[in-house]
Amino acid sequence: MSAVAIDGDPVQDYTLRSGALVRDAGWHGAVEVTFTHGLPTVPADIVDLVCRLTILALDGYRSGAPVSRSVASERIGDYSVTYADPEAATMALTSVQRARLAARFGSSVATAVAR
């Protein structure tokens, strides 16, 4: 936490307990909290992943439909297409991508609650 303010006025009389800001005088007014989180620099493999997802989305947008590079089968009469990886034609992460991210960063989730 680098700064906490109430109605624009900085306050210092708070503590962080179990992930919650606590103040004896309570929180009356608009509270603004400034904090830094995340990685100092974005790792190259994450940049690559985001770029690949962006390219997939742009291809889908330009063609009017999601695009996959791995078509397993295609039929002309009553048109049908089957993808080798059904998730590859969507913006969703593939199961392999999800597993790699979970192995690298863990699978826990954190939330912030406004009261």
C-alpha positions as CSV (number, residue, x, y, z in Angstrom):
1,M,0.0,0.0,0.0
2,S,1.5,3.3,-1.0
3,A,-1.3,5.7,0.0
4,V,-4.7,5.8,1.6
5,A,-6.9,8.9,1.5
6,I,-10.4,9.8,2.7
7,D,-12.2,12.4,0.6
8,G,-8.8,13.3,-0.8
9,D,-7.1,13.8,2.5
10,P,-4.2,11.4,3.2
11,V,-4.6,9.2,6.3
12,Q,-1.9,7.2,8.1
13,D,-3.8,5.7,11.1
14,Y,-4.8,2.4,9.5
15,T,-3.5,-1.1,9.7
16,L,-3.7,-4.1,7.3
17,R,-5.2,-7.1,9.1
18,S,-5.9,-10.4,7.3
19,G,-6.1,-8.5,4.0
20,A,-8.5,-5.8,5.2
21,L,-7.8,-2.2,6.0
22,V,-8.8,-1.4,9.6
23,R,-9.0,2.1,11.1
24,D,-10.2,2.8,14.7
25,A,-12.0,6.0,13.6
26,G,-13.8,4.1,10.9
27,W,-14.1,4.9,7.2
28,H,-16.4,7.9,6.7
29,G,-16.4,9.3,3.1
30,A,-14.8,8.3,-0.1
31,V,-11.8,6.1,0.5
32,E,-9.0,5.9,-2.1
33,V,-6.3,3.3,-1.8
34,T,-3.2,3.3,-4.0
35,F,-1.2,0.1,-4.2
36,T,1.2,-1.6,-6.5
37,H,0.7,-5.3,-7.5
38,G,1.7,-7.7,-10.1
39,L,5.1,-8.4,-11.6
40,P,7.7,-5.7,-12.1
41,T,8.0,-6.6,-15.8
42,V,5.8,-8.8,-17.9
43,P,7.6,-12.0,-18.7
44,A,8.2,-12.6,-22.5
45,D,6.2,-15.8,-22.6
46,I,3.1,-14.0,-21.2
47,V,3.6,-11.2,-23.8
48,D,3.8,-14.0,-26.4
49,L,0.6,-15.6,-25.1
50,V,-1.4,-12.4,-25.1
51,C,-0.1,-11.5,-28.6
52,R,-1.2,-15.0,-29.9
53,L,-4.7,-14.6,-28.4
54,T,-5.0,-11.1,-29.9
55,I,-4.0,-12.4,-33.3
56,L,-6.6,-15.1,-33.0
57,A,-9.3,-12.6,-32.0
58,L,-8.3,-10.3,-34.9
59,D,-8.5,-13.2,-37.4
60,G,-11.9,-14.1,-36.0
61,Y,-13.1,-10.5,-36.2
62,R,-11.9,-10.0,-39.8
63,S,-13.3,-13.2,-41.1
64,G,-16.6,-12.9,-39.1
65,A,-15.9,-16.2,-37.3
66,P,-13.2,-17.6,-35.0
67,V,-10.3,-19.1,-36.9
68,S,-8.4,-22.2,-36.1
69,R,-5.2,-23.4,-37.6
70,S,-5.9,-27.1,-36.7
71,V,-8.8,-28.4,-38.7
72,A,-9.2,-32.2,-38.2
73,S,-11.9,-32.7,-40.7
74,E,-14.2,-30.8,-43.1
75,R,-17.2,-31.8,-45.1
76,I,-18.9,-29.8,-48.0
77,G,-22.5,-31.2,-48.2
78,D,-24.3,-29.7,-45.2
79,Y,-21.1,-27.9,-44.3
80,S,-19.3,-29.2,-41.2
81,V,-15.9,-28.7,-39.7
82,T,-14.2,-30.4,-36.8
83,Y,-11.2,-28.9,-35.0
84,A,-8.3,-31.0,-33.6
85,D,-8.5,-28.9,-30.5
86,P,-12.0,-27.6,-30.0
87,E,-10.8,-24.8,-27.8
88,A,-8.4,-23.5,-30.4
89,A,-11.2,-21.7,-32.3
90,T,-12.2,-19.6,-29.3
91,M,-10.6,-16.8,-27.3
92,A,-10.5,-19.2,-24.3
93,L,-7.2,-20.6,-23.2
94,T,-6.5,-24.1,-24.2
95,S,-6.2,-26.7,-21.5
96,V,-2.4,-26.8,-22.2
97,Q,-2.1,-23.0,-21.8
98,R,-4.2,-23.1,-18.6
99,A,-2.0,-25.9,-17.1
100,R,1.2,-24.0,-17.9
101,L,-0.1,-20.9,-16.3
102,A,-1.3,-22.7,-13.3
103,A,2.1,-24.5,-12.9
104,R,3.9,-21.2,-13.2
105,F,1.7,-18.9,-11.1
106,G,-0.5,-21.2,-9.1
107,S,-4.2,-21.6,-9.1
108,S,-5.2,-19.5,-6.2
109,V,-7.5,-16.5,-6.6
110,A,-7.7,-13.3,-4.6
111,T,-10.5,-10.7,-4.5
112,A,-11.0,-7.2,-3.3
113,V,-14.3,-6.3,-1.6
114,A,-15.7,-2.8,-1.3
115,R,-17.9,-2.2,1.7
